[in-house]
Amino acid sequence: MEPERVSELSDLLAHARASRIGAGGRAVILRTASGMWCRELLAEFTDRQRRAGAAPTLVSCQHGDVAKPFAALRQLLAGLGDATAGSEHDPFDELRRALPHAVPSNDQHLFDALYEALLPAVRRCPRVIVVDDAQWMDDASLRWFAYLVRRLSRLPLLVVLAARTDDDLPARDALDDIAAQAACHESTLRPLSVHSVREVVQRAYSGRAPDDAFIRLCHHVSGGVPEHLARLIAIQVQAGLPPELDPTPPGIGLDGRPRLTRADHIRRIAARIEAAAVTTRLARQPERVRALAQTAALFGDGADLDIVADLLGAGPDRLDALLAELVRVGVLRRAVAGSRLMFRSPEIRDAVHDTIPEGCLRDRHLRAARRLGDYGAPPVRVADHLLRIDALDPADRPWARGVLYDAGCAALAVG
């Protein structure tokens, strides 16, 4: 395990010990970016708690759980019931069966019953409750966890809520409310250091000493994200490439194109890995956020916010929250009202563009061309969209011919 994860594991173990020895129950909100191997950390922590004689229960939230009242609580009660298997009376199973499938108008009585059932089990044996992907927890379960955290001072119990901060985050406000409680502590998983990256590379190459420049480049292009780094190194190993950079300087190849160095190839691979991760997160965003990203991708880097807003039928000032979400999940580099929209990389822009359904591309590029023409954009920019359309309707052809003619003349004029 890398030093960063050893440190974070030690912190969790310290919280667990404190909750067992009578210092009062605790909660930890573990904030993490995607790809930081948080799940592996939680698995190791849970296993160590089990070996230490505690009774850990793991709850794993899914993206669709936010629309399923008490989904996380059902998992929790099932896990608590498994831990008490063999007893004649299982109050957790009875409570799980009694959970409603709709949010009740008053859930205080239900919350009290759940808490009262938990008390004897926790006092009989120290407990640890670990929730992975808590950003997707349903609201009813979140309210109960908030209820529980406010009462932790009387229990030998540790509650760990791990949440990805760059993914779809419907539970953001509720998690912030829990974090504000006196019994709650916060921790953030850190990216890997250069030293840790070296250890990962050496393991992948069976102890072969890697080149310092290779290590520094892998650390830089992966951002120290363990999952991205592992994929990057796996591709290098599978291709039989050594852990060192090509000393050949950049130049021009025999075909007249710039010659790519080993470092260039590594940067390209890393950019594609990141783009795939970003589009996976984008797919879990609300439809309005996805539509904004796809519309911006039509125009390439530097899309004009006014034109994008016009295509979406909204004023630019009404897109601020959506733009902030695209920055948070890693699609855009910045999102300032009135500025041009900058993708974090060309690969991310292309990957987002590829998420546009094939059947919609023609209509969207035609509408983009029309809007650019209305805003007085140079004919070359308008023509770029027209050239992506296989066939135009007869009514659009005269206008398109004029635009393409003007774009051709402009191109000839500049040589």
C-alpha positions in Angstrom: 0.0 0.0 0.0 1.3 3.4 -0.9 2.5 5.8 1.9 -0.5 8.2 1.3 -3.0 5.3 1.7 -1.1 4.0 4.8 -1.4 7.4 6.4 -5.1 7.6 5.6 -5.7 4.0 6.8 -3.9 4.9 10.0 -6.2 7.8 10.6 -9.3 5.6 10.1 -7.9 3.0 12.5 -7.2 5.7 15.1 -10.8 6.9 14.9 -12.1 3.3 15.3 -9.9 2.8 18.4 -11.1 6.0 19.9 -14.8 5.1 19.4 -14.1 1.6 21.0 -12.3 2.8 24.2 -15.1 5.1 25.4 -14.1 8.4 23.8 -17.5 8.5 22.2 -18.7 7.5 18.8 -17.4 9.3 15.7 -18.2 9.9 12.1 -15.7 10.5 9.3 -16.6 11.9 5.9 -13.9 10.7 3.5 -13.9 13.0 0.4 -12.2 11.7 -2.7 -11.8 12.3 -6.4 -12.6 9.5 -8.8 -9.9 6.9 -9.4 -8.2 7.3 -6.0 -8.8 3.7 -5.0 -11.0 4.6 -2.1 -12.9 1.3 -2.4 -9.6 -0.6 -1.8 -8.8 1.5 1.2 -12.2 0.9 2.7 -11.9 -2.9 2.1 -8.6 -3.0 3.9 -10.0 -0.9 6.8 -13.1 -3.1 7.0 -10.9 -6.3 7.0 -8.7 -5.0 9.8 -11.7 -4.0 11.9 -13.1 -7.5 11.5 -9.7 -9.0 12.6 -9.7 -6.6 15.6 -13.0 -8.0 16.8 -15.3 -5.2 15.7 -18.3 -5.9 13.7 -18.0 -3.9 10.4 -20.9 -3.4 8.1 -20.3 -2.2 4.5 -22.9 -0.3 2.5 -22.3 0.4 -1.2 -24.6 3.0 -2.7 -25.4 2.9 -6.4 -26.1 5.7 -8.8 -29.8 4.9 -9.0 -30.3 4.7 -5.2 -31.0 8.4 -4.9 -34.5 7.7 -6.3 -35.1 4.7 -4.0 -36.2 5.8 -0.4 -34.3 3.9 2.3 -32.2 2.0 -0.2 -29.0 2.5 1.9 -30.8 1.7 5.1 -32.1 -1.6 3.7 -28.5 -2.5 2.9 -27.4 -1.5 6.4 -30.1 -3.5 8.2 -29.4 -6.5 6.0 -25.7 -6.3 7.0 -26.5 -5.8 10.7 -28.8 -8.8 10.5 -26.0 -10.9 9.0 -23.7 -9.9 11.9 -26.3 -11.2 14.4 -27.1 -14.4 12.5 -28.0 -17.3 14.7 -30.1 -15.4 17.2 -33.7 -16.3 17.5 -34.9 -12.7 17.2 -33.5 -10.5 14.5 -34.9 -6.9 15.0 -32.9 -5.7 12.0 -34.7 -8.0 9.6 -38.1 -7.0 11.0 -37.2 -3.3 10.6 -35.9 -3.8 7.1 -39.1 -5.5 6.1 -41.1 -2.7 7.7 -39.3 0.1 5.8 -41.7 1.9 3.4 -41.0 2.3 -0.3 -42.2 5.9 -0.2 -41.0 8.7 2.1 -43.4 9.0 5.0 -44.7 12.4 6.0 -43.2 12.0 9.4 -40.2 9.7 9.8 -39.3 10.5 13.4 -41.0 7.4 14.8 -39.2 5.2 12.3 -35.8 6.8 13.0 -36.4 6.3 16.7 -37.2 2.6 16.2 -34.0 2.1 14.1 -31.9 3.8 16.7 -33.4 1.8 19.6 -32.7 -1.4 17.7 -29.1 -0.4 17.1 -28.3 0.5 20.7 -28.1 -3.0 22.2 -26.2 -4.4 19.2 -23.6 -1.6 19.4 -23.2 -1.9 23.2 -22.8 -5.7 22.9 -20.0 -5.4 20.3 -18.2 -2.3 18.9 -19.5 -1.5 15.5 -18.2 0.1 12.4 -20.5 1.3 9.6 -18.8 2.1 6.3 -20.7 3.6 3.4 -19.1 3.8 0.0 -20.2 6.2 -2.7 -22.3 8.1 -0.2 -22.8 10.9 -2.7 -25.5 8.7 -4.2 -27.3 7.9 -1.0 -31.0 8.5 -1.0 -32.4 11.4 1.0 -34.3 9.4 3.5 -31.3 7.3 4.5 -29.2 10.4 4.7 -31.6 12.0 7.1 -31.3 8.9 9.3 -27.5 9.0 9.2 -27.6 12.7 10.2 -30.0 11.7 13.0 -27.5 9.0 14.1 -24.4 11.3 14.0 -26.1 13.7 16.3 -26.3 10.9 18.9 -22.9 9.3 18.4 -21.5 10.6 21.7 -23.3 7.8 23.6 -22.2 4.9 21.3 -19.1 2.9 20.7 -19.6 3.3 17.0 -17.7 4.7 14.0 -19.5 5.8 10.9 -17.4 6.3 7.7 -19.1 8.0 4.7 -16.9 8.1 1.6 -18.1 10.4 -1.2 -16.6 11.2 -4.6 -16.5 15.0 -5.0 -16.1 15.0 -8.8 -19.1 12.8 -9.7 -22.8 13.3 -9.7 -23.4 14.6 -6.2 -27.1 14.9 -5.3 -26.4 14.4 -1.6 -23.9 17.3 -1.4 -25.9 19.5 0.9 -26.9 16.7 3.3 -23.3 15.5 3.6 -22.2 19.1 4.3 -24.8 19.2 7.1 -23.5 15.9 8.6 -19.9 17.2 8.3 -20.9 20.3 10.5 -21.8 18.0 13.4 -19.4 18.0 16.4 -18.8 14.3 16.2 -17.8 14.4 12.6 -14.3 14.6 11.2 -13.3 15.2 7.5 -10.5 13.7 5.5 -9.5 13.9 1.8 -7.6 11.2 -0.1 -4.4 12.7 -1.5 -2.9 12.0 -5.0 0.2 9.8 -5.1 3.6 11.5 -4.7 6.5 11.0 -7.1 7.9 8.5 -4.6 4.7 6.4 -4.6 4.5 6.5 -8.4 8.1 5.1 -8.4 6.9 2.2 -6.2 3.9 1.5 -8.4 6.1 1.5 -11.6 8.7 -0.8 -10.0 6.1 -3.3 -9.0 4.6 -3.3 -12.5 8.1 -3.8 -14.0 9.0 -6.6 -11.5 11.6 -4.5 -9.7 13.3 -3.1 -12.8 14.8 0.4 -12.0 12.8 3.1 -13.8 14.2 6.2 -15.4 13.7 9.4 -13.3 12.4 11.3 -16.2 9.9 8.5 -16.9 8.7 8.6 -13.3 8.3 12.4 -13.3 6.3 12.3 -16.5 4.0 9.5 -15.4 3.4 11.4 -12.1 2.6 14.6 -14.0 0.3 13.2 -16.7 -1.6 11.0 -14.3 -2.0 13.7 -11.7 -1.1 11.1 -9.1 -4.5 9.4 -9.6 -3.8 5.7 -8.8 -6.3 4.3 -11.3 -5.1 6.5 -14.2 -1.5 5.7 -13.3 -2.2 1.9 -13.2 -3.8 2.0 -16.6 -1.1 4.1 -18.1 1.7 1.7 -16.8 -0.3 -1.4 -17.8 -0.5 -0.2 -21.4 3.3 0.4 -21.4 4.0 -3.0 -19.9 1.7 -4.8 -22.4 3.4 -3.1 -25.3 6.8 -4.3 -24.0 8.0 -0.7 -23.6 10.8 -0.1 -20.9 10.3 2.3 -18.0 12.4 5.0 -19.6 12.0 7.8 -22.1 13.4 7.7 -25.7 16.5 9.9 -25.9 15.6 10.7 -29.5 14.9 14.4 -29.8 11.8 15.7 -31.5 12.0 16.5 -35.2 10.5 15.9 -38.6 9.9 12.4 -39.9 10.4 11.1 -43.4 6.8 11.8 -44.1 7.2 15.5 -43.3 5.2 15.2 -40.0 6.5 16.0 -36.6 8.2 12.9 -35.1 6.5 11.8 -31.9 8.8 10.9 -29.0 8.1 8.4 -26.3 7.0 11.2 -24.0 4.5 12.4 -26.6 2.9 8.9 -26.8 2.7 8.7 -23.0 1.0 12.1 -22.8 -1.5 11.0 -25.5 -2.3 7.8 -23.7 -2.8 9.6 -20.4 -5.1 12.2 -22.1 -7.3 9.4 -23.5 -7.5 7.7 -20.1 -8.6 10.9 -18.5 -11.1 11.7 -21.2 -12.7 8.2 -20.8 -13.0 8.8 -17.0 -14.5 12.3 -17.5 -17.1 11.1 -20.0 -18.1 8.3 -17.6 -18.7 10.9 -14.9 -20.5 13.1 -17.4 -22.9 10.3 -18.3 -24.2 10.3 -14.7 -24.9 14.0 -14.7 -28.4 15.5 -15.2 -29.6 15.8 -18.8 -29.2 19.6 -18.8 -25.5 19.4 -17.8 -24.8 16.8 -20.5 -26.6 18.9 -23.1 -24.5 21.9 -22.3 -21.3 19.9 -22.5 -22.3 18.4 -25.9 -23.4 21.8 -27.3 -20.0 23.3 -26.3 -18.2 20.4 -27.9 -19.9 21.2 -31.2 -17.8 24.3 -31.5 -14.5 23.0 -30.3 -12.3 24.8 -27.8 -13.2 28.4 -27.1 -17.0 28.1 -27.7 -18.8 31.4 -27.3 -21.0 31.2 -24.3 -23.7 33.5 -25.8 -24.0 31.2 -28.9 -24.1 28.0 -26.8 -26.8 29.5 -24.5 -28.8 30.6 -27.6 -28.7 27.0 -29.0 -29.9 25.7 -25.6 -32.7 28.3 -25.4 -31.4 29.9 -22.2 -29.7 33.2 -21.2 -26.0 32.9 -20.4 -26.6 34.0 -16.8 -28.8 31.0 -16.3 -26.0 28.6 -17.1 -23.7 29.4 -14.2 -24.7 26.5 -12.1 -24.4 24.0 -15.0 -21.0 25.4 -16.0 -19.8 25.0 -12.4 -20.8 21.3 -12.6 -18.9 20.8 -15.8 -15.8 22.3 -14.1 -16.3 20.1 -11.0 -16.5 16.8 -13.0 -13.5 17.8 -15.1 -15.0 18.7 -18.5 -14.2 22.4 -18.6 -11.1 24.3 -17.5 -13.0 27.3 -16.4 -16.5 28.6 -16.5 -16.9 32.4 -16.2 -20.0 34.1 -17.5 -19.2 36.0 -20.7 -16.0 34.1 -21.4 -15.3 31.4 -23.9 -15.6 27.8 -22.8 -12.3 25.9 -22.6 -12.2 22.1 -22.4 -9.5 20.7 -20.2 -8.0 18.9 -23.2 -8.7 18.3 -26.9 -9.2 14.6 -26.0 -12.0 15.5 -23.5 -13.7 17.7 -26.1 -13.6 14.9 -28.7 -14.8 12.3 -26.2 -17.7 14.6 -25.2 -18.5 15.2 -28.9 -18.6 11.4 -29.4 -21.3 11.1 -26.8 -23.8 13.0 -29.1 -26.2 10.4 -30.6 -25.4 9.7 -34.3 -28.9 10.6 -35.3 -28.7 14.1 -33.7 -25.3 15.1 -35.1 -26.7 16.4 -38.5 -29.4 18.6 -36.9 -27.0 20.0 -34.2 -24.3 20.9 -36.6 -26.8 22.6 -38.9 -28.3 24.6 -36.1 -24.7 25.5 -34.9 -23.9 26.7 -38.5 -27.1 28.8 -38.6 -26.4 30.4 -35.2 -22.8 31.2 -36.2 -24.1 32.8 -39.4 -26.6 34.8 -37.4 -23.9 36.1 -35.1 -21.7 37.1 -38.0 -19.0 34.4 -37.5 -16.4 34.1 -40.4 -17.6 31.9 -43.2 -14.8 29.4 -42.5 -16.2 28.7 -39.0 -19.7 28.2 -40.4 -18.4 26.0 -43.2 -16.7 23.7 -40.7 -20.1 22.6 -39.4 -21.6 22.3 -42.9 -18.8 20.0 -44.0 -19.7 17.6 -41.2 -23.2 17.1 -42.6 -23.7 14.2 -45.1 -26.8 15.6 -46.8 -28.7 18.9 -46.6 -32.4 19.4 -47.1 -33.2 21.2 -50.4 -34.3 24.3 -48.5 -30.8 24.7 -46.8 -28.7 24.1 -49.9 -28.7 27.7 -51.5 -27.6 29.2 -48.2 -25.0 26.5 -47.6 -23.6 26.9 -51.1 -23.1 30.6 -50.5 -21.4 30.0 -47.2 -19.0 27.4 -48.7 -18.2 29.7 -51.6 -17.4 32.5 -49.3 -15.3 30.2 -47.1 -13.4 29.0 -50.1 -12.7 32.5 -51.3 -11.5 33.5 -47.8 -9.1 30.5 -47.7 -7.7 31.3 -51.1 -7.2 34.9 -50.1 -4.9 33.9 -47.2 -3.1 31.3 -49.3 
